[in-house]
């Protein structure tokens, strides 16, 4: 994950964050995945829903993996 300096974070638009107050930065896919992990561990159910929605809106491919059935079929 690319280092996000405080200077760069302050310059980022509010659209680059999943929650108001510049919480859970999602400027790239790596940070978006990290935001999902952090909110999963520490967020309220409402925060989890908002972060998932923000990440899905900005990066639709995250969280959409094809899974094979057991037995390889």
Secondary structure, DSSP 8 states (H G I E B T S, - for coil): -----HHHHHHS-GGGEEETTTEEE-SSHHHHHHHHHHHHHH--HHHHHHHHHHHHHH-TTTT------TT--
